[in-house]
Amino acid sequence: MERRGALIHDETDSGVGELALRSSTLTDVPHACIILSYSEVEMKRGRVPLTVSVPSELATKFEKLAKAEAKNKSQLFREMVSVYEQRRREEEFLALQRYGARQARKKRVLTEADVEALVFQDR
């Protein structure tokens, strides 16, 4: 597999991250980005290393944000994923709510009384 060079963040057991610069195997030109790699090997406590490549300015923002939040990069990443998942669930709920509202308008179900009449009409 061909890999491009990048800054590699490797978090140790103590929670301290290390950065390393690698050259590209394609061009031998170092790139300024972070790579968090996925590995099939689970670390202690059931954790799996993950690799993500981002532009250097985003990596710098991420590092500053982690420092400002007094969290290591792994903690911040986990929190960011959790917040993103919550936002997606909310967006999905709102989309379903909009769909239901459109369907109700098509069937002229506009009030609670209309809903009750529809629910109990065949009972």
C-alpha positions in Angstrom: 0.0 0.0 0.0 1.3 3.4 -0.9 1.5 6.0 1.9 2.1 9.7 1.7 4.2 11.3 4.4 2.6 13.1 7.3 2.8 14.0 10.9 1.8 11.0 12.9 0.2 11.4 16.3 0.8 8.4 18.5 -0.7 8.5 22.0 1.2 6.6 24.6 -0.3 4.8 27.6 0.3 7.9 29.7 -1.9 9.9 27.3 1.0 11.9 25.9 1.0 12.2 22.2 4.0 12.1 20.0 4.4 13.6 16.5 6.7 12.3 13.8 7.3 13.5 10.3 7.4 10.9 7.5 8.3 11.4 3.9 6.0 10.3 1.1 6.8 7.0 -0.6 5.3 8.5 -3.7 7.2 11.8 -4.0 9.6 11.7 -1.0 8.3 15.2 -0.1 7.2 15.6 3.5 3.6 16.7 3.9 2.2 18.7 6.9 -0.8 16.7 8.1 -1.8 14.4 10.9 -2.5 10.8 10.2 -4.4 8.7 12.7 -4.2 5.1 11.4 -6.7 2.3 11.9 -5.2 -1.0 12.9 -6.7 -4.4 13.5 -4.6 -4.7 16.6 -6.5 -3.6 19.7 -4.6 -1.7 22.3 -5.1 -2.0 26.1 -8.5 -1.3 27.4 -10.1 -2.4 24.1 -8.9 0.6 22.1 -8.0 0.6 18.4 -5.5 3.1 16.9 -7.2 5.2 14.2 -5.5 7.2 11.4 -7.0 10.3 9.9 -5.2 12.7 7.5 -6.0 16.4 7.8 -4.4 19.6 6.5 -1.7 21.1 8.7 -3.8 24.2 9.6 -6.6 21.9 10.8 -4.1 19.8 12.8 -2.9 23.0 14.5 -6.4 24.1 15.3 -7.2 20.6 16.7 -4.0 20.7 18.9 -4.9 24.2 20.2 -8.5 23.2 20.9 -7.3 20.1 22.8 -5.0 22.3 24.9 -7.7 24.9 25.5 -10.1 22.1 26.6 -7.4 20.5 28.8 -7.9 17.2 27.0 -5.6 14.9 25.2 -6.3 14.5 21.5 -8.0 11.1 21.9 -10.4 12.5 24.5 -11.2 15.5 22.3 -11.7 13.2 19.2 -14.1 10.9 21.1 -16.1 13.9 22.3 -16.2 15.4 18.8 -17.5 12.1 17.4 -20.1 11.9 20.2 -21.3 15.4 19.5 -21.4 14.7 15.7 -23.5 11.5 16.3 -26.0 13.5 18.5 -26.3 16.1 15.8 -27.0 13.5 13.1 -29.7 11.9 15.3 -31.3 15.2 15.7 -31.2 15.9 12.0 -32.6 12.5 11.2 -35.4 13.1 13.7 -36.2 16.5 12.2 -36.2 15.0 8.7 -38.7 12.3 9.8 -40.8 15.0 11.6 -40.9 17.1 8.3 -41.9 13.9 6.3 -44.7 13.1 8.8 -46.0 16.7 8.6 -46.0 16.6 4.8 -47.9 13.3 4.8 -50.4 14.6 7.4 -51.1 17.7 5.3 -51.6 15.5 2.2 -54.2 13.5 4.2 -55.7 16.7 5.7 -54.8 15.6 9.2 -54.2 19.0 10.7 -55.3 18.8 14.4 -55.1 16.4 17.3 -58.8 15.6 16.7 -58.0 14.6 13.1 -55.2 12.3 14.4 -57.6 10.6 16.9 -60.3 10.2 14.3 -57.8 8.6 11.9 -56.4 6.3 14.6 -59.8 5.1 15.9 -61.7 5.0 12.6 -61.3 1.2 12.0 -61.4 0.1 15.7 
